[in-house]
Amino acid sequence: MAHEIAKLLLEHAETFLERTEAVKSALSLGMPLNEIQDYLDWLDALRSRDQPTSKDRAGDPPQKP
């Protein structure tokens, strides 16, 4: 249960300071550092996949093949 709470804290941390505090909290809840790193890497990969590409952000409509 403590690891689930730690994962929620890590998931909702958006800024560097929030993430730092979330890591400290996760460690104090007993989550090993390697699991914290793995979870943060997974979150970053998931978030980067969901981010629009630079072309999409420029306002250009997607090109049809």
Backbone as XML, in Angstrom:
<?xml version="1.0"?>
<chain id="A" units="angstrom">
  <residue number="1" name="MET">
    <atom name="N" x="0.816" y="-1.197" z="0.000"/>
    <atom name="CA" x="0.000" y="0.000" z="0.000"/>
    <atom name="C" x="0.859" y="1.261" z="0.000"/>
  </residue>
  <residue number="2" name="ALA">
    <atom name="N" x="1.976" y="1.224" z="0.738"/>
    <atom name="CA" x="2.854" y="2.396" z="0.797"/>
    <atom name="C" x="3.436" y="2.714" z="-0.574"/>
  </residue>
  <residue number="3" name="HIS">
    <atom name="N" x="3.734" y="1.668" z="-1.360"/>
    <atom name="CA" x="4.291" y="1.909" z="-2.691"/>
    <atom name="C" x="3.252" y="2.519" z="-3.619"/>
  </residue>
  <residue number="4" name="GLU">
    <atom name="N" x="1.993" y="2.164" z="-3.432"/>
    <atom name="CA" x="0.932" y="2.761" z="-4.252"/>
    <atom name="C" x="0.806" y="4.252" z="-3.949"/>
  </residue>
  <residue number="5" name="ILE">
    <atom name="N" x="0.916" y="4.611" z="-2.687"/>
    <atom name="CA" x="0.875" y="6.029" z="-2.296"/>
    <atom name="C" x="2.081" y="6.752" z="-2.884"/>
  </residue>
  <residue number="6" name="ALA">
    <atom name="N" x="3.250" y="6.127" z="-2.791"/>
    <atom name="CA" x="4.467" y="6.720" z="-3.340"/>
    <atom name="C" x="4.326" y="6.937" z="-4.847"/>
  </residue>
  <residue number="7" name="LYS">
    <atom name="N" x="3.763" y="5.968" z="-5.542"/>
    <atom name="CA" x="3.580" y="6.098" z="-6.992"/>
    <atom name="C" x="2.623" y="7.238" z="-7.325"/>
  </residue>
  <residue number="8" name="LEU">
    <atom name="N" x="1.584" y="7.406" z="-6.533"/>
    <atom name="CA" x="0.663" y="8.521" z="-6.758"/>
    <atom name="C" x="1.356" y="9.858" z="-6.560"/>
  </residue>
  <residue number="9" name="LEU">
    <atom name="N" x="2.177" y="9.957" z="-5.521"/>
    <atom name="CA" x="2.924" y="11.191" z="-5.286"/>
    <atom name="C" x="3.857" y="11.484" z="-6.460"/>
  </residue>
  <residue number="10" name="LEU">
    <atom name="N" x="4.552" y="10.469" z="-6.936"/>
    <atom name="CA" x="5.469" y="10.643" z="-8.060"/>
    <atom name="C" x="4.715" y="11.017" z="-9.337"/>
  </residue>
  <residue number="11" name="GLU">
    <atom name="N" x="3.577" y="10.416" z="-9.530"/>
    <atom name="CA" x="2.793" y="10.664" z="-10.739"/>
    <atom name="C" x="2.273" y="12.092" z="-10.811"/>
  </residue>
  <residue number="12" name="HIS">
    <atom name="N" x="1.924" y="12.663" z="-9.672"/>
    <atom name="CA" x="1.334" y="14.006" z="-9.662"/>
    <atom name="C" x="2.358" y="15.122" z="-9.526"/>
  </residue>
  <residue number="13" name="ALA">
    <atom name="N" x="3.626" y="14.780" z="-9.358"/>
    <atom name="CA" x="4.677" y="15.788" z="-9.259"/>
    <atom name="C" x="5.039" y="16.253" z="-10.663"/>
  </residue>
  <residue number="14" name="GLU">
    <atom name="N" x="4.888" y="17.539" z="-10.922"/>
    <atom name="CA" x="5.158" y="18.054" z="-12.260"/>
    <atom name="C" x="6.425" y="18.888" z="-12.332"/>
  </residue>
  <residue number="15" name="THR">
    <atom name="N" x="6.684" y="19.715" z="-11.343"/>
    <atom name="CA" x="7.882" y="20.548" z="-11.376"/>
    <atom name="C" x="9.051" y="19.798" z="-10.750"/>
  </residue>
  <residue number="16" name="PHE">
    <atom name="N" x="10.248" y="20.357" z="-10.924"/>
    <atom name="CA" x="11.438" y="19.747" z="-10.347"/>
    <atom name="C" x="11.323" y="19.666" z="-8.826"/>
  </residue>
  <residue number="17" name="LEU">
    <atom name="N" x="10.869" y="20.744" z="-8.208"/>
    <atom name="CA" x="10.745" y="20.755" z="-6.747"/>
    <atom name="C" x="9.697" y="19.758" z="-6.257"/>
  </residue>
  <residue number="18" name="GLU">
    <atom name="N" x="8.574" y="19.686" z="-6.955"/>
    <atom name="CA" x="7.535" y="18.718" z="-6.582"/>
    <atom name="C" x="8.061" y="17.294" z="-6.722"/>
  </residue>
  <residue number="19" name="ARG">
    <atom name="N" x="8.813" y="17.053" z="-7.782"/>
    <atom name="CA" x="9.357" y="15.717" z="-8.019"/>
    <atom name="C" x="10.389" y="15.364" z="-6.947"/>
  </residue>
  <residue number="20" name="THR">
    <atom name="N" x="11.205" y="16.348" z="-6.557"/>
    <atom name="CA" x="12.194" y="16.126" z="-5.502"/>
    <atom name="C" x="11.518" y="15.734" z="-4.199"/>
  </residue>
  <residue number="21" name="GLU">
    <atom name="N" x="10.461" y="16.450" z="-3.842"/>
    <atom name="CA" x="9.727" y="16.138" z="-2.612"/>
    <atom name="C" x="9.031" y="14.782" z="-2.719"/>
  </residue>
  <residue number="22" name="ALA">
    <atom name="N" x="8.518" y="14.467" z="-3.896"/>
    <atom name="CA" x="7.856" y="13.176" z="-4.092"/>
    <atom name="C" x="8.852" y="12.026" z="-3.953"/>
  </residue>
  <residue number="23" name="VAL">
    <atom name="N" x="10.068" y="12.217" z="-4.461"/>
    <atom name="CA" x="11.100" y="11.179" z="-4.326"/>
    <atom name="C" x="11.463" y="10.997" z="-2.860"/>
  </residue>
  <residue number="24" name="LYS">
    <atom name="N" x="11.627" y="12.098" z="-2.140"/>
    <atom name="CA" x="11.928" y="12.013" z="-0.704"/>
    <atom name="C" x="10.818" y="11.278" z="0.040"/>
  </residue>
  <residue number="25" name="SER">
    <atom name="N" x="9.581" y="11.591" z="-0.303"/>
    <atom name="CA" x="8.442" y="10.934" z="0.349"/>
    <atom name="C" x="8.397" y="9.452" z="0.006"/>
  </residue>
  <residue number="26" name="ALA">
    <atom name="N" x="8.648" y="9.131" z="-1.253"/>
    <atom name="CA" x="8.645" y="7.719" z="-1.672"/>
    <atom name="C" x="9.725" y="6.939" z="-0.934"/>
  </residue>
  <residue number="27" name="LEU">
    <atom name="N" x="10.891" y="7.542" z="-0.783"/>
    <atom name="CA" x="11.965" y="6.882" z="-0.037"/>
    <atom name="C" x="11.567" y="6.667" z="1.417"/>
  </residue>
  <residue number="28" name="SER">
    <atom name="N" x="10.930" y="7.683" z="2.005"/>
    <atom name="CA" x="10.532" y="7.549" z="3.409"/>
    <atom name="C" x="9.410" y="6.520" z="3.590"/>
  </residue>
  <residue number="29" name="LEU">
    <atom name="N" x="8.656" y="6.269" z="2.524"/>
    <atom name="CA" x="7.611" y="5.243" z="2.567"/>
    <atom name="C" x="8.163" y="3.843" z="2.307"/>
  </residue>
  <residue number="30" name="GLY">
    <atom name="N" x="9.481" y="3.770" z="2.078"/>
    <atom name="CA" x="10.125" y="2.468" z="1.917"/>
    <atom name="C" x="10.274" y="1.989" z="0.485"/>
  </residue>
  <residue number="31" name="MET">
    <atom name="N" x="9.995" y="2.832" z="-0.477"/>
    <atom name="CA" x="10.146" y="2.424" z="-1.875"/>
    <atom name="C" x="11.633" y="2.512" z="-2.242"/>
  </residue>
  <residue number="32" name="PRO">
    <atom name="N" x="12.213" y="1.451" z="-2.766"/>
    <atom name="CA" x="13.637" y="1.470" z="-3.132"/>
    <atom name="C" x="13.919" y="2.457" z="-4.262"/>
  </residue>
  <residue number="33" name="LEU">
    <atom name="N" x="15.103" y="3.055" z="-4.223"/>
    <atom name="CA" x="15.476" y="4.068" z="-5.205"/>
    <atom name="C" x="15.417" y="3.536" z="-6.630"/>
  </residue>
  <residue number="34" name="ASN">
    <atom name="N" x="15.836" y="2.293" z="-6.845"/>
    <atom name="CA" x="15.798" y="1.764" z="-8.217"/>
    <atom name="C" x="14.359" y="1.654" z="-8.734"/>
  </residue>
  <residue number="35" name="GLU">
    <atom name="N" x="13.399" y="1.347" z="-7.854"/>
    <atom name="CA" x="11.994" y="1.301" z="-8.277"/>
    <atom name="C" x="11.465" y="2.701" z="-8.571"/>
  </residue>
  <residue number="36" name="ILE">
    <atom name="N" x="11.905" y="3.680" z="-7.792"/>
    <atom name="CA" x="11.509" y="5.072" z="-8.033"/>
    <atom name="C" x="12.027" y="5.508" z="-9.399"/>
  </residue>
  <residue number="37" name="GLN">
    <atom name="N" x="13.295" y="5.215" z="-9.685"/>
    <atom name="CA" x="13.879" y="5.568" z="-10.973"/>
    <atom name="C" x="13.144" y="4.890" z="-12.123"/>
  </residue>
  <residue number="38" name="ASP">
    <atom name="N" x="12.872" y="3.615" z="-11.982"/>
    <atom name="CA" x="12.151" y="2.884" z="-13.023"/>
    <atom name="C" x="10.769" y="3.478" z="-13.252"/>
  </residue>
  <residue number="39" name="TYR">
    <atom name="N" x="10.078" y="3.812" z="-12.177"/>
    <atom name="CA" x="8.732" y="4.363" z="-12.305"/>
    <atom name="C" x="8.761" y="5.746" z="-12.955"/>
  </residue>
  <residue number="40" name="LEU">
    <atom name="N" x="9.732" y="6.582" z="-12.556"/>
    <atom name="CA" x="9.844" y="7.908" z="-13.166"/>
    <atom name="C" x="10.217" y="7.809" z="-14.646"/>
  </residue>
  <residue number="41" name="ASP">
    <atom name="N" x="11.085" y="6.868" z="-14.989"/>
    <atom name="CA" x="11.431" y="6.653" z="-16.401"/>
    <atom name="C" x="10.202" y="6.232" z="-17.192"/>
  </residue>
  <residue number="42" name="TRP">
    <atom name="N" x="9.409" y="5.341" z="-16.614"/>
    <atom name="CA" x="8.191" y="4.879" z="-17.277"/>
    <atom name="C" x="7.208" y="6.042" z="-17.457"/>
  </residue>
  <residue number="43" name="LEU">
    <atom name="N" x="7.055" y="6.865" z="-16.412"/>
    <atom name="CA" x="6.164" y="8.027" z="-16.514"/>
    <atom name="C" x="6.636" y="8.997" z="-17.599"/>
  </residue>
  <residue number="44" name="ASP">
    <atom name="N" x="7.941" y="9.261" z="-17.636"/>
    <atom name="CA" x="8.481" y="10.168" z="-18.652"/>
    <atom name="C" x="8.233" y="9.631" z="-20.054"/>
  </residue>
  <residue number="45" name="ALA">
    <atom name="N" x="8.433" y="8.337" z="-20.237"/>
    <atom name="CA" x="8.201" y="7.735" z="-21.553"/>
    <atom name="C" x="6.728" y="7.822" z="-21.934"/>
  </residue>
  <residue number="46" name="LEU">
    <atom name="N" x="5.871" y="7.571" z="-20.982"/>
    <atom name="CA" x="4.433" y="7.639" z="-21.236"/>
    <atom name="C" x="4.007" y="9.058" z="-21.573"/>
  </residue>
  <residue number="47" name="ARG">
    <atom name="N" x="4.511" y="10.012" z="-20.835"/>
    <atom name="CA" x="4.155" y="11.415" z="-21.078"/>
    <atom name="C" x="4.716" y="11.920" z="-22.394"/>
  </residue>
  <residue number="48" name="SER">
    <atom name="N" x="5.925" y="11.522" z="-22.741"/>
    <atom name="CA" x="6.513" y="11.986" z="-24.004"/>
    <atom name="C" x="5.770" y="11.393" z="-25.196"/>
  </residue>
  <residue number="49" name="ARG">
    <atom name="N" x="5.251" y="10.183" z="-25.028"/>
    <atom name="CA" x="4.461" y="9.558" z="-26.097"/>
    <atom name="C" x="3.157" y="10.309" z="-26.311"/>
  </residue>
  <residue number="50" name="ASP">
    <atom name="N" x="2.598" y="10.860" z="-25.242"/>
    <atom name="CA" x="1.326" y="11.563" z="-25.325"/>
    <atom name="C" x="1.473" y="13.028" z="-25.729"/>
  </residue>
  <residue number="51" name="GLN">
    <atom name="N" x="2.709" y="13.548" z="-25.746"/>
    <atom name="CA" x="2.941" y="14.935" z="-26.121"/>
    <atom name="C" x="2.809" y="15.086" z="-27.628"/>
  </residue>
  <residue number="52" name="PRO">
    <atom name="N" x="2.217" y="16.200" z="-28.077"/>
    <atom name="CA" x="2.161" y="16.426" z="-29.523"/>
    <atom name="C" x="3.556" y="16.720" z="-30.061"/>
  </residue>
  <residue number="53" name="THR">
    <atom name="N" x="3.791" y="16.381" z="-31.312"/>
    <atom name="CA" x="5.089" y="16.641" z="-31.924"/>
    <atom name="C" x="5.242" y="18.134" z="-32.162"/>
  </residue>
  <residue number="54" name="SER">
    <atom name="N" x="6.438" y="18.579" z="-32.476"/>
    <atom name="CA" x="6.676" y="20.003" z="-32.713"/>
    <atom name="C" x="5.858" y="20.489" z="-33.904"/>
  </residue>
  <residue number="55" name="LYS">
    <atom name="N" x="5.655" y="19.620" z="-34.882"/>
    <atom name="CA" x="4.844" y="19.997" z="-36.040"/>
    <atom name="C" x="3.387" y="20.210" z="-35.631"/>
  </residue>
  <residue number="56" name="ASP">
    <atom name="N" x="2.882" y="19.346" z="-34.739"/>
    <atom name="CA" x="1.509" y="19.498" z="-34.260"/>
    <atom name="C" x="1.362" y="20.777" z="-33.446"/>
  </residue>
  <residue number="57" name="ARG">
    <atom name="N" x="2.375" y="21.117" z="-32.654"/>
    <atom name="CA" x="2.317" y="22.307" z="-31.813"/>
    <atom name="C" x="2.376" y="23.573" z="-32.637"/>
  </residue>
  <residue number="58" name="ALA">
    <atom name="N" x="2.944" y="23.507" z="-33.826"/>
    <atom name="CA" x="3.072" y="24.689" z="-34.670"/>
    <atom name="C" x="1.729" y="25.093" z="-35.278"/>
  </residue>
  <residue number="59" name="GLY">
    <atom name="N" x="0.733" y="24.264" z="-35.115"/>
    <atom name="CA" x="-0.580" y="24.599" z="-35.629"/>
    <atom name="C" x="-0.848" y="24.075" z="-37.025"/>
  </residue>
  <residue number="60" name="ASP">
    <atom name="N" x="0.122" y="23.377" z="-37.601"/>
    <atom name="CA" x="-0.066" y="22.799" z="-38.912"/>
    <atom name="C" x="-0.971" y="21.575" z="-38.796"/>
  </residue>
  <residue number="61" name="PRO">
    <atom name="N" x="-1.925" y="21.451" z="-39.680"/>
    <atom name="CA" x="-2.743" y="20.243" z="-39.650"/>
    <atom name="C" x="-1.908" y="19.040" z="-40.061"/>
  </residue>
  <residue number="62" name="PRO">
    <atom name="N" x="-2.218" y="17.867" z="-39.562"/>
    <atom name="CA" x="-1.463" y="16.670" z="-39.973"/>
    <atom name="C" x="-1.587" y="16.455" z="-41.465"/>
  </residue>
  <residue number="63" name="GLN">
    <atom name="N" x="-0.470" y="16.065" z="-42.078"/>
    <atom name="CA" x="-0.479" y="15.828" z="-43.520"/>
    <atom name="C" x="-0.981" y="14.423" z="-43.804"/>
  </residue>
  <residue number="64" name="LYS">
    <atom name="N" x="-1.726" y="14.317" z="-44.899"/>
    <atom name="CA" x="-2.232" y="13.008" z="-45.303"/>
    <atom name="C" x="-1.202" y="12.338" z="-46.186"/>
  </residue>
  <residue number="65" name="PRO">
    <atom name="N" x="-1.060" y="11.034" z="-46.044"/>
    <atom name="CA" x="-0.078" y="10.305" z="-46.884"/>
    <atom name="C" x="-0.481" y="10.230" z="-48.318"/>
  </residue>
</chain>
